[in-house]
Amino acid sequence: MPVFQWHGDAFDLPAGAISLASSPLCTHQAFRYGERVYGLLFHLELTPAIIHTWMETFQDELVSLQGVIDPDRIVTEIPHRWAAYQQAGSRVFANLVEHLWEPLATQGKSPLA
């Protein structure tokens, strides 16, 4: 699934981690370590307003990536991708919460107590 990435940093996977996602611009976009630790380097929490704000605020970064990232294409694709992107982000976060909550529920404990 296409995701929104905006980062200049990258990392090597911790020993024993499993890569879950990559892209042509970034080798490690997501990973799992053990059963309950996840790392995401892309952004599922963004809204169109935040994307526009970042593009205005960090114009210098976009200029330095000319030929690699096309800001006009990003703006053009937001309306076409937003619904699917929002659904995927909601599904990932809901599944993550359910997965992390599961051990507590099976032990009869509530993380809210």
Buried (B, 14 or more C-beta within 10 A) or exposed (E): EEBBEBEEEEEEBEEEBEEEBEEEEBBBBBBBBEEEEBBBBBBBEBEBEEBEEBBEEEEEEBEEEEEEBEEEEBEEEBEEBBEEBBEBBEEBEEEBEEEBEEEEEEEEEEEEE
